[in-house]
Every structure is written in C-alpha cells, then in structure tokens.
Amino acid sequence: MRENYMTYENALEVLKKYGQEHVLAYYDELNDEEKQSLISQIEEIDFSIFDVLKEKESDGKEGMITPTEVLTLDTIKDYEFAYKVLGETAIQKGQLALVMLAGGQGTRLGFDGPKGTYNVGLTRDLYIFECQVKTILTVVRTLGRWIHLYIMTSDKNYEATTSFFAEHKNFGYKEEYLHFFKQELVPSVDFNGKILMEAPSKICLSPNGNGGWFSSMKRAGLVDQLDKEGIRYINVFAVDNVLQKIADPVFLGSMMMEDYQSAAKVVKKADPYERVGVLCKKDNKPYIVEYYELSDEMRYKKTVMGEYAYNYGVILNYIFPVDQLKVLLNENMPLHTAKKVIPYMNENRELVKPTEPNGYKFETLALDMLQFMNDCLPFEVIREYEFAPIKNAEGVDSPETARELLKKNGYKL
Ligand SMILES: CC(=O)N[C@H]1[C@@H](OP(=O)(O)O)O[C@H](CO)[C@@H](O)[C@@H]1O
C-alpha cells in the first residue's frame, strides 16, 4: 500500500472548508488500513467542483451563439504541403505529445472492461488500443522520432489497462514513451450538496469526466515532464475512434501556421441529428454545443446559401498548446450535473439502494476547454477516412459500422 501524503488534520481542514466534515464521522472506529484508505480517497478528490457549484448558483448568464468558419478540405489541400512540413518539423523536434482519453467503461457498448481492450477483429485479433498505437507508430516510423503517449484511465480500469498493454508488449510502443495516469475522482452528493458515503471508510466517488484530463496530468506530476521534454503541443483524442489520424502533421502545422490557440478536427454532420458536438462560437469565442443540448432552432438553422449553419461536428481530436493548458488550470471548468440513483450509507450505516434519483454526479467535459481559448481552428476531415467511433453495441457508431469503414481503408479483419 502506498504512503499517504495527506494527514488526518489536512483532510479535516479541507473538508471543513467545504462543509463536509461528516465524511470523517466514523474515522476513530476504523482500523488502520481503512483509515489510510479513507484519507487517500479524500486526497484524490477534486474539491474545486464545490467552488464551481457556488459560482453556478450565482451566474446563469447566456451568451450569443453564432456559426464558425471552418478550414475546409479544399483550403487544406491548397496549403497541405506547407502545413505538413511545419508539423513534421515540430514533431521531429519532440514538441508534440499525445493524450488518449481511455477512462470510459464502455457501458453503451455493453462491454465489461476498458473500451480499448475491445477486440474489433473478426478472423484475427484487432484491439481498439492496437488500432490507435499502430496509427501512431506509422508517424513515428515515417518521422524517425518517438512521441510521448499518455493514456488516461479511470481509477477502476487502470490495472486492467496497464496489464493489457504489458501482455501485448505495448503493441510495439517504446516503454519509455508510454505513460499511464489516472483520471481524478469527484464525490457524488445528495440534493443538499453533502458528500454521500458508501461505507464508513468509503466515499461515493465517480470519475470527473474527460474535461479533467490536463488537471489529472498535473496532479500525476506529468506537466513537469512535459516542460522538461520541451513539449509544446498536445494532441488529445478519444480512444473509441479507430480510424482517426493521430499526431497528424498537417493538422498540427495548420494550427501553427494560422497561429491559433487550439484546433479541432471536425466532420460535416451526416444529418442534423448525428450525435456529435457542434462547433460554433459563443460571444465570439470557440464553443461546442454537445448533441444532447442542441436546440431544434440551431439544428435546422440554414445559411443564405441554403446549408445548415451548424453543420460541423467535432470528432474529439483536438490540439492545444501546453502554455494555454497551463492557463486553464487556474480556471474552473463548467460542471455538468446529472441526477442519478446513487447507493449510499444511511444513518444506521446500512447501504441503501434507492429506486429514484437521490443525488448528483458531476462531470467536466473536454469540449468545454475550448471556450477558454481565444480561438480554435476547425479542421475538416473526411469522415470515411477518419471517423469510425465505436460507442454502441449495434446500429450507428457500433463495431459493425466501424468494421465497414476499417475494411474500406484497407484493414484486414
Ligand atoms: C463530452 C465529449 O467530449 N463528447 C464527445 C464524444 O461524445 P460521446 O457520446 O460522449 O462519446 O465524442 C463525439 C465524437 O465521437 C463528440 O462529437 C462529442 O462532442
């Protein structure tokens, strides 16, 4: 068991600050191991959510949403060579690192285990993690330079993920360029904002959403490593899109040449209902409206040319300069709350499984990072070449649709 860095006094102090001392109510009755475990959980908590909650109550101001210009396929083609040279040079200098968001549990996919360990092959094994690593290896081999790859897992799937990589010899990726870190946890609270407990030594915790990836890197001590290595840009991407280009020099070069503070790969939406976040502007700053928050008014709005005004969706593949990400560490990311059924311990120390929602779970979303950047370059990609997400067990965005696209791109399944 690892050493605790936080003491009981430290823990009590933080909890008091947020009116949550009840978390330590049974501390004296716990054995040493339980005591240590409870303090560790408190240490892992991202308490800033309570600050955001307070702000949320007081603000509620809405901004003005407008469409955004996109760097379209045609323009990219015209400048491709120049973008590529610039991007390749930066990668060869070791200025780019990669972050794979692999904390999800694959619930929609109905798959038990880290999503990246899902086997999409038919007659041979082809794991989602393998697809991503192979894509990166192509760039590594072409440019003759290893690229640091950071993989974010949840607390729950950390062991399963690291041992899966070890079992498969990292799919050929050089060990010293491969790093794993855990996503921070946030406590679930009741409707009065009090942290729920599962047992006297166990807080109800859940992962803090994919928006916390950089603060989780910071907490894991990896931001210092970025600085030491002279890494200036981070390409962050979702584990589930098996066709995406990662460490794409053209994408990186376009952001550098056009001098943007962030860049997002986008596709033309397949239809107004496609479940992708829509890239637009809010009060002239980059903004993404997630699909479940998109109003019909925005969904069907047309331009004077008769096209959908909000026609580009993000594929969850972004580049951010490290110095901008550091600035963001001082900001409170917007918090998305969901009412959930959360099993909890009552006053009699019994575990209760409610039938109705009894509290809130919190998440920050990666797409919310964009609004803290002054600008964002929307970079269009061809969906048939770069967008094959595996999210659902069947139907759209399923293993079946991904396989079709993989085959079209020359993969042997
Ligand atoms: C919070 C977040 O980043 N959501 C992303 C993500 O959606 P999920 O349905 O949460 O997997 O991937 C989509 C692309 O596959 C992207 O369009 C959307 O914005």
The ligand as a MOL file (V3000), in Angstrom:
LIG
                    3D

  0  0  0     0  0            999 V3000
M  V30 BEGIN CTAB
M  V30 COUNTS 19 19 0 0 0
M  V30 BEGIN ATOM
M  V30 1 C -18.0260 15.2070 -23.9370 0
M  V30 2 C -17.4200 14.9320 -25.2650 0
M  V30 3 O -16.2610 15.2030 -25.4750 0
M  V30 4 N -18.2780 14.3920 -26.1770 0
M  V30 5 C -17.8110 13.9860 -27.4960 0
M  V30 6 C -17.8970 12.4760 -27.5970 0
M  V30 7 O -19.2120 12.0500 -27.4500 0
M  V30 8 P -19.6700 10.8240 -26.5170 0
M  V30 9 O -21.0600 10.4740 -26.9830 0
M  V30 10 O -19.6170 11.3580 -25.1180 0
M  V30 11 O -18.6910 9.7180 -26.7310 0
M  V30 12 O -17.4090 12.0620 -28.8730 0
M  V30 13 C -18.0660 12.6360 -30.0180 0
M  V30 14 C -17.3690 12.1440 -31.2630 0
M  V30 15 O -17.3930 10.7670 -31.3480 0
M  V30 16 C -18.0190 14.1500 -29.9460 0
M  V30 17 O -18.7120 14.7140 -31.0280 0
M  V30 18 C -18.6230 14.6220 -28.6130 0
M  V30 19 O -18.5400 16.0180 -28.5450 0
M  V30 END ATOM
M  V30 BEGIN BOND
M  V30 1 1 1 2
M  V30 2 2 2 3
M  V30 3 1 2 4
M  V30 4 1 4 5
M  V30 5 1 5 6
M  V30 6 1 5 18
M  V30 7 1 6 7
M  V30 8 1 6 12
M  V30 9 1 7 8
M  V30 10 2 8 9
M  V30 11 1 8 10
M  V30 12 1 8 11
M  V30 13 1 12 13
M  V30 14 1 13 14
M  V30 15 1 13 16
M  V30 16 1 14 15
M  V30 17 1 16 17
M  V30 18 1 16 18
M  V30 19 1 18 19
M  V30 END BOND
M  V30 END CTAB
M  END
